[in-house]
Amino acid sequence: MSISVSPAEQPPQLRREFSLGSAFAFAFAFISPIVALYGIFGLALSAAGPSFWWGFALVFAGQFLVALVFAALVSRWPLEGSIYQWSRRLLGSTYGWFAGWVYMWTLVIAMATVALGAAGFVAHIVGIEEASGGTLAWIALLILLAGTAVNLVGRQALKIFMIGSIIAEVVGSVVLGTWLLLFHRQNSLSVLFEGGGTDVDLWSYLGGPFLLAVAFIGWSFVGFESAGSIAEEVHNPGRDLPKAVLFSLAFIALVVGYSSLAIILAIPDLDAVAEGAVSDPVYETLTTALGAGIAKPVQVLFVIGFLASFLALQTSASRVIWAYARDGALPAAGTLVQLRGRARIPVVAILVTTVIGAGLFLLSIVAGDIYSLMVNFTAGGFYLAFLFPLIGFLVVVLRKVWKPASFSLRGWTLPVAVVAVVWAVLQFLNIAWPRVAFEQRYLDWSVWIGVVVLGMIGAVLFATVKSRIAAPQDQDDRALVDD
């Protein structure tokens, strides 16, 4: 049973300070070609050889279909919280609550993961070559606190940092990639067709190493939906956000594909990388090609990219928490929904993400290597979160009650919805499949471990707040749902 908010109890309103350019920059920074590429490059290359590069095209094609559906959804419901809001309006408050629960935790864990990834580059820059897990956790905590401070200042500071991020990304990815291709090319294009070696046939390669690489690459093309997470802070969101969703994904794909090609062709010893003798092929290649004196300043650009991604993740997570609180869907909703200062920022929601992130860093010190666990879960978590609105959209389309807004797929609506669901299901299963990929066997089950633990906690929490959750206010929206 759901309850409605009284007309006298007007929900708090966020200020609209973002433009189409800001929304694009936000989604671009969230995905971040630097994070998207360097976070998975070594893993994918070790798994499938240089021909893993074709996996970028496959994952992009599938994700573009997902983005088309999300563009249609954000056009109709340009509301803070994106996946949470869309799902609850498609198939009901219970369905939407669990969609948002998966999405919220995926964002927070991804935020902490990106901070830990940035910590590795920071350690290199300051001269710590073999940083311990504890050292990386402390550096990540400093990144968390600095990022929180930027988010608390207001949207103007966020926009400035996003613009700086795009400049850093272009220099760090496109310019550097061009330099490597022109002056430091070590391999021919033929290496893109070398993966499993002469002793592995094509089908065995595609069904084994290549699929594993595609699972890693899945991390590279998520975050385009984040433009919808700040929908109520964007001018003309119904018109502009579909463009931001689609353009950010397409632009990222071009940058990542180009940069990865440049690095593959510049690697001095592909055999050493394949044998695992090179722990960080990106850093090794840059150092060999540019020298340590130039490679370190380049890594500063990488840190900026990671920080921008961190800020976008923290912002998205805090907005999902805020959207939940506005609907009464979390404990202490009255406190979490509060907006502070002239900028009307959800300060408490932002601080909640900070506390959770700090807790994850502490856990990494106590429990050892949880970075791999977090990377694995977030990749699977995003695709699981995507499935909620994708399935909901397909159900509504099949019921013939879908009413498009300014962005419409027209006659392609049903086929796009079907293929997008099939793609997301297959990619989620590919990522979550407990194939033997790590020395610690539990890491191979990390996605399922995360789903079970969060599902159990979520079920208990949902039972305590279910009766307080406000229903969607629009009568036409309520006609779509079951409860």
N, C-alpha and C positions, 0 to 999 in steps of 0.2 A: 504494500500500500504506500502511495506517495502523497505528500502534502504540498500544497502550493504556497508561495510567498504572498502574504497580504499586500494589496496595493499600497498601503500606508508604509510598508517596510521596503522602501526602495533600496535595491542592492547598491553597493559602492561602485563608482564609475572610475575607470582608468582614463588617463589623459591620452589623447591621440597625438602623438608627437613623431610618429614614424611615417615616412613616405614609401613609395614603391621601391626607390633606390635603397632605402634603409632596410626594408623587408628582404630585398634581394641580398644585400650585404650580410644580414643576419643569417639567412639560410646558407649563404656561401661560407661564412665563417664557421657555422655549425659543422658542415661537412668537412671543410678545410682540405684542399688538395694535399697540403703538407701532412696533415694527420692521416688523411685517407690513404695516402701512398706509403709514407714511411712507417706507419704503424703496422702494415701488413706485408711490406715488400719482401723482407727477408724470409718470412714464413712461407709466403706463396712461392718464392723462387726456390727455396729448399724443397718444398713439397712437389713441385711439378716442373722445375727447370724453366728456362727462358720463355718457353711457349705458354707459360701461365698468363702471359700478356693478353692472349685472346679472351681470357676470362673477364677482363674489363668490359669488353663489348657485350658479352652474354649477360652479365649482371646489369649493365646499363639498360639493355633492351627490356629486361624484365621489370626493372625499377621504373622505367619511363611509363609503363602501363599502370603501375601503382600510382605514379605521380598524376597521371591523367584522372584517375578516380578521385584522388585527394583534391585536385584542382576543382572538380565538380562539387565536392563536399564543402570545401572552404568557400566556394562561391555562394552556396546556399546558406551555410551557417558560419559566417566569419566571427567566431566566438573564441575567447581566450580558453586555452586548454586543448584545442584541436581534436586529437584522437578521442579523448574523453567525451567531449561535447558531441562530436559526430556520432559516436557509437550509441550514446544514450538516446539520441533523437531517432536513430534508425531502429533499434531493437529494445529499447527500454532502459530504465535506470539501473537495474541489476547488471545487465549486460555492459552498459556504459561504465559502471563503477569498476568492474574488473578489468575492462580495457584500459581505463585510466590508471589503475593500480599497477598493471604491468608496465605501462608507458612511463609512469612517474619514477618507478624504481630503476628502470633501464636508463633513464636520463641521469639520475643521481649517481648510479654506479659508473656510467660512461664518463660523467664529469670527473669523478675521482680517478678513473683510468687515464684520462687525458692529462690530468695533473701529474700523475706518476710518469707518463710518457715524456712530458715536458721536463720533468726532474732529471731524466737521463741526459738530455741535451745540456741543461744547466750545469750538471756535474762535469761534462766534457769541457764546457766553456771555462769553468773556474779551475780546471786542471785535475779533477778527480777522475782518473781513468777507469778504475775498477770500484765504483761506488757500491757499498753494501745496501741491502734492502732497507735497513734502518736509516741510512743517510738519505736515500731516495725518498723515503716516507717523510722525513723532516723537511726536505726541499719542497716536496709536494704540498705539505701543510702551509709553507710560506706562500706558495703559489695560490693556494685556496684562500688564504686571508687577503692577499693582494687583489685577487679577482673579486672577492666579496666586497671589498672597499670600493672598487670601480662600479660594481652593480648598485651599491647603496647611494652613490653620488647622484645618479639619475640617468635618464635616457640620453642626454647630450654626451656625457662621458662615454657611454656605451657606443653611440654612433661614431664618435671620433676614433675610438679604438678599432671599430670594425673597418673604417676607411683605411687606417694604418695597416690593418691586417691584410686587406686586399692588395695594397702596395707590396707588402712583404711577401705575400703569396705569389704575386706576379714575378717579382725579382727572384724569389727562392725557387720557383718552379719553372716558369716559362723561360726567363732570361738564362738561368743556370742550365736548364735543359738544352737550350740553343747553343750555349757555349760548349757544353760537353759534346754535342753532335758535331759541331764544326771543328773542334780542336783536340778532342780527346777520345775519339772513337776507336775502340779496340776490337770490336766484333762486327761481323757482317749481319745483314738482315736475315740470313739463313738460320741464325740461332733461334729465331722466333718459331721455327718449325722443328726444334729439337727439344724434346721433353723427356720421354721415358727411356731414351737410348735405343740401341739396336736390338737389345734382348727383350724389349717390351712392345707388343703389338698395339696398334692404334686404339682398339676398343678397350683393352686392358688399361691403357693410359687414361683414356677419357673417363672410364668408370671408376678409376682409383685416384692417382695423383692429381689429375685435372679437377675432379670434383672437390677434392680437399682444398685446392687452391681457390676454387670458386667460393667455398665456404669462408675462407679468409677474406676474399675480396668483398664478400657481402658487407663487411664493415665499412667499405669505402663509399658506398652509395646509400647512406641513410642520413636523415637530417633535413632533407628538402621539405618535409612536412612541418618543420619548425617555424616557418613563416606564419603558419596558422596558429602557433602557440601564442603569438603576440597580436592576434587579429584585432582585438579591441583597442590596441594602441596604434593602429595604422589608419591613415586617412583613406577613404574609399576602399575598404578591404575587400568587398565583394567583387570589385572590378580588378584590383591590382594584385591581390594575393595569388590567384591562379597563375598569373604571369611569373611571380616570384618563385613559386613552387617549381614550375617547369623550367624556367631559365636557369635557376641555380643548379639544378641537376644536370642539365645539358652542358653548361659551362664547366662544371666540375669534371664531367666525363672527358671533355676535350683536354683540360689541363692535366688531369691524372694520366690519361693515355699517352700524351706527349711526353710528360716528365718521366714516366716509367720506361718508355722506349729509349729515351736518352740515357738513362742510368744503365739499362741492360746492355746497350751497345758500348758503354764506357767501362764496364767492369773488367779489370785487368786479368782476372783468372776465374772464369766461370766454373771450372772443375773444382777449385778449392771451395767455392761457395756451395756447390752441390754436395761436397763431402762434409760440410759442416765446419770446415777449418776457419771460416770467416764468420764471426758472430754478428757483425753489423755491416752488411755489404754496402749500404748507402754511405756510412761514415768512411769506410775503407776506400770506396771509390772516390769520394770527394777529396780525401786526404792525398791519395795517390795522384789525382788529376790536378788539384789546385795547390797542394802543399798545406801543411798544418796552419801556416800563418793566415791563409785565406779561408780555409775550411772552417775555422772557428767563427769568424765574423758571419759566414753564411749560416752557421748554426744559430746565431742570434735571430736571424730571420725565421728559422724554424720555430724557435721558442715563441716568437710573436704569433705565428700561426697557431701553435698549440694553445696559447693563452686566449686568443680570440675564440677558438673552438670551446675552450673551457667556459668562457663568459656566456656564449650562446647556450651551452648546455645548462649552466646554472640558471640563466634567465628562463629558459623553457621549463625546467623542473619547477622553479618557484611559481611560474604562472599556472602550471597544472595544479599545484597544491592550492593556489589561491582560488582557482576555478572550482575545485572540490569544496573548499571552505565556503564559498559564496552559496553553494547549493546545500550547505549543512551536511556534507558527506564525509567529514572527518571530525575526530574529537577536537575540542578546543577551536571549533570553526569560527567562533566570534572573535577570537584573537588572531587567528591566521588570516582572516579576510581583511584586516585593518590595513588602510593605506596611510602612509606617513609623508609629511613634508609637502612643499608646494608641487613637487613632481608627482605626488601620489604614487609612491612606490610600495609594493607589498613587502615591507621590511622584514616582518616576522617570517614569512614564507621563505625569503632568501636566507635568513639566518638558520632556518631548519635544514636547508640543504648543506649549509656550512658545517653544522654539527654532525650530520650524517657522514659527510665526506671525511671529517676529522676522525670519526669513529672507524671508518674503513682503513684509513692510514694507520691508526693504532693497531687494528687487527692485522695489517700486513707486517707490522713489526713483531707482533706476538706469534702469529701463525706462519710466518715465512712467506713463500711465494703465493700470494693471492692475485697478483697482477694477471697471470695467465687465466685464472678462474674468472676474473672480472671481464677480461677481453672476450673470452668465450661466451659468457652469459650475455653481455651487452649486444653482441652480434645477433645471437638467437633471440634476445629479448625484443629488439627492434622489429624483427620479422613477425614475432608472435603478436606484438602490439599492433602492427599493420594489419594482421589478419582480422582483428575485430571489426574495424570499419569496412574492410574489403568484403567480408562475408555479409555484414549487415547491409551494405549497399547492394550486393547481388540479390539478397533475399527481397529487398524492397523493389528492385527492378523486376524480379520475377513475379512479384505480386501486382505489378503494374500500377503502383501508387507513387513512384518516384516523380517529382516535379523539379526539373532543373531550374537553375537561376541564370545569371548572365553568362556563365561558362557552361556549355553543354556539349556532350559527345554525340548528340543526335542519334543517327542510326547505328553508330558504333558502340552505343552504351552497353548493350548486353554482351557482345563478344569481348569487348575490352574488360568488362567486369569479370567474366568467366576466366579469361586467360590470366588476368592479374591475380585472381584467387589461386589458380593452379600454380602459377609461378611462386607466389609467396609460400604456399604449403610445401612445395618441393624444396625451396631454398631453406625454409626453416628446418625441415627434416634433414637436409644435407648438413646444415650447421650443427644441429643437435645430435646427429648420429654419433653414437659413442665408439667411433673407429679408434684404433690404437694410434695415437699421435703424440702422447706424452709419456714420460717415464712414470709419473704418478698417475695411476689408472683413474683416480677419482676426477682428474681434470678432464678426461674424456667424457665424463658424465656431467660436466659442470652446468650445462644448460638445463638439464632435467633436474639436477639438484636445486638450482635456483628457482625453477618453476614450482617445484613441490613445496619448498620452504616458503616462498612468497605467497603461494596459493593458500597454504594452511593459515598463515598469519592474516592474509586478506580476508579469508572466510570468517575468522573470529571477529576481526575489526568491523567487517560489513554488518554482521549481526547486531552490533551495538549501535550503529548509526542508521540502519535501514529506514526506520520509522521517521527519521528527521530529514530525509533527503527531499528537497523540493523538486517538483515536476517541472518540465519545460513549460514556459509560459505561453508559447504560441499554440493555439488550438490546432493549426494545420500540422505542426510538428507532432503533437500528441496523437494524431490520427495514424501515424506510421508505426507506433510502438505497441507492444503487447500489454504493458502494465500501466 
